């Protein structure tokens, strides 16, 4: 559960159908991309991204999942 992330966090998501492209990105409060994971040919199913939040300064971040051009963004708080 990403809020608040202290040492590590897991972000879970599920694809209801196969996708040709998938991108998971994290941006800091200034809009600077600090993490990116992209995949092609992704199958339907449950997935997760494990993040070591020790590498990120405390603050507010936004993570986005883009699947075949459809994007959803949520907020994540990193605390120390």
N, C-alpha and C positions, 0 to 999 in steps of 0.2 A: 504494500500500500504506500503510495508515494508521499503522503503528507503527514507530518513533516518527515523528510528523509534525514537521517542522522549519519550513519556510517555506510549503509547500503540500502537499496530499495529495489523492489521488483514491480514492474509495470506489466500487467497482464492484458491481453486483448484476444479477440476471437474474430476470425474471418468466416463469414457465412457462405462464401463461395470462393473458388480459386481466383487468383489475381495474377495478371501478367507483371505488374510492378507494385512494390511496396516500399515505403520509406518511413523510417522512424527518426525524428530529429528532436533535439533539445536546444532551446535558445535561452540566453540569459535575458535579464530585464531590459537590456539595451537592444535586443534583437540580434545579437551575435550568436551564430550557430556554434555550440560547444560539443555536440555529439551528433553523429549520423550513422545510421545502419540502413543499407538498401539491399533489396533482394528482388530477383526476378523469378517468375514461374512459381509463385507461392501457392501451396495447396490450402484448401479449406481446413480449418481446425483452430485449436487454441495455441497461443504463443505467449512468450514472455520475454522481457528485456531486463537483465540484471544490471544495475548500475551501482558503481562504487562512488557514492556521493562524497567521500572523503576528498576526492580530487576537485570538488567544486566549492568555491567560497559560499558562505551562508548568504541566502537571498532567495529571491523569487525567480523561478524558471518556468518556461512553457514547453510542453512536449507535444509534438504533432505526429499523427499517423496519417499518411497519405496512401490510399489504395486505389490504383487505377484512376488517379486524378481527383478522387473524393477525399477531402481533408477534414480531420477533427483535431482540435487543439484543447488542451487542458492545462491547468496550473499545477506546479509542484513547488513546495517550499523546502529548502535545504537549511537545516539548523545545525549548529555545532555545540 
